[in-house]
């Protein structure tokens, strides 16, 4: 298996546009679906404790979830 490492600059060419990114809280199930989706996502730390985030590299959208709710989801 070959692993290719890409620099963050290559993954997100519009890094300067972060302030204009649309942020929204989503349901824990939707957040879990985003994690395993085929969308190009990276972890987005917002600095707030107990908040997890994902940023879509193609659209710039940021999806947030309360960490406590994320781990309470039953299958």
C-alpha positions as MATLAB code, in Angstrom:
seq = 'XXXXXXXXXXXXXXXXXXXXXXXXXXXXXXXXXXXXXXXXXXXXXXXXXXXXXXXXXXXXXXXXXXXXXXXXXXX';
ca = [
       0.000    0.000    0.000;
       1.406    3.379   -0.988;
       0.767    6.427    1.183;
       0.870    9.871   -0.377;
       1.260   12.887    1.879;
      -0.094   16.187    0.596;
       0.739   19.519    2.152;
      -2.180   21.443    3.580;
      -1.551   24.181    1.003;
      -2.204   21.676   -1.790;
      -5.392   20.459   -0.123;
      -6.849   23.882    0.513;
      -5.733   26.514   -1.982;
      -8.267   29.078   -0.711;
      -7.010   29.074    2.858;
      -7.375   32.843    3.140;
     -11.152   32.593    2.684;
     -11.686   30.836    6.030;
     -13.316   33.896    7.627;
     -16.086   33.742    5.020;
     -16.759   30.027    5.505;
     -20.301   29.021    6.378;
     -20.387   27.322    9.765;
     -23.309   25.335   11.067;
     -24.046   22.836   13.787;
     -25.328   19.507   12.526;
     -26.984   16.475   14.071;
     -24.504   13.866   15.396;
     -25.717   11.294   12.871;
     -25.143   13.718   10.003;
     -21.652   14.474   11.346;
     -20.829   10.757   11.449;
     -22.101   10.364    7.889;
     -19.832   13.221    6.781;
     -16.823   11.538    8.376;
     -17.230    8.416    6.246;
     -18.480   10.155    3.102;
     -16.521   10.540   -0.118;
     -16.341   14.309    0.353;
     -12.876   15.809    0.839;
     -12.970   16.761    4.517;
     -10.382   17.848    7.052;
     -10.678   18.349   10.768;
     -11.415   21.949   11.742;
     -10.510   23.011   15.272;
     -12.529   26.024   16.347;
     -10.791   26.472   19.687;
     -13.978   25.890   21.658;
     -13.766   22.950   24.032;
     -16.177   20.097   23.350;
     -16.822   21.206   19.746;
     -15.661   19.012   16.858;
     -15.572   20.293   13.305;
     -15.083   19.191    9.721;
     -14.313   21.503    6.800;
     -15.266   20.559    3.260;
     -12.239   21.333    1.095;
     -14.331   21.908   -2.025;
     -17.080   24.188   -0.657;
     -15.415   25.654    2.443;
     -18.413   24.731    4.597;
     -17.652   23.925    8.227;
     -19.785   21.365   10.031;
     -19.751   21.483   13.830;
     -21.087   19.145   16.493;
     -21.122   19.095   20.281;
     -18.640   16.387   21.254;
     -20.847   15.168   24.116;
     -23.769   14.554   21.746;
     -21.502   12.920   19.165;
     -20.477   10.105   21.491;
     -24.011    9.564   22.868;
     -25.452    8.496   19.492;
     -26.719    4.924   19.643;
     -26.594    2.664   16.607;
];
